[in-house]
Amino acid sequence: MSNLKAKFETAVADSKALPERPSNDVLLKLYALYKQGTEGDVSGKRPGFTDMVGRAKYDAWAAVKGLTGDDAMQQYIDLVTSQKA
């Protein structure tokens, strides 16, 4: 396992034990970076307007489309680290 992947997995665990619950914007960014880092670009249809949560998640993930997996993982690590301070 690469050093980046190990740090990413540690950050994922750390994100579940943050001292304070992050804002919804930060949570969406974490979700998007996690999905981009583990699955790549978003695919499928955008959820309808009645699924506001699904739509917000889809839009957040689509906003980081094209970001490499490694870059997404590093940004995720940096964001979790900033939330711990």
N, C-alpha and C positions, 0 to 999 in steps of 0.2 A: 504494500500500500504506500502510495506517495505521501510525502510530508504534508502536502496541501490537503489531501483527502482526510488524513488523520486530524488536522487542525479543524477542518470543516465538520467532521463528526463530533469533535469536542464542542464546537460552537453550537451545533444543533442541540446537544445535551444541555449546554449552558443556557440556551434560549428558553428552555422550559423551566429554568430556575432563576430567572431575573428578579432582582429585588422589587421592582415595580412592573405592573403590566404596561407594555408599550402602547402608544396611541394606535388607533386603527390604521393610520397612514404607515406607521412603522411596521405593524403586523402585516399589512399588504405587501410592503417592500420585502420583508423577510420571506413571505410566501412565494413571491415572484422569483426572488433570487434562488431560493431552495429548488423550486421547480425547474428553473433554467439550468441550474448547476447539476441537477440529477437526471432531467429528462430532455433538455434542449428546448428548442423553440415550441411555443404554444401551437396546438393543432386543434382541429374540430371547430364546430360552430360556436359563436358567441351566444351565451345563454340569453333568453328573452328578458324583457323588462320586468316580468313578475318575479324573476330570480335575482334579486338585487345583490345578494352576497356572491352568488356564482358569477354574476356579471362583473362585479368589482374585482374578484380574483382573476378572472379571465383578462380584464383590461390591464391589471397590474402586471400580469405575466407577459402579455403582449407588448407592454412598454419596454421590456428588456430583451425583446426578440433580437437575435443576431449576436448577443453577448456570448462569448465562449463559455464553456462549462467552468474552466479554471478561473476566468475573470468573475463569473457569477459567484463561485465559491469564495473567492477572496473578498468580494464586496459583502457577502453574507457574514463572513468572519469579522470584517471591520465594523459592520453595523451592530452585530451582537456585542462586540467589545465596547463600542461607544455607549451601548445601553447599560452596561455593567458599571460604568463609572458614576 
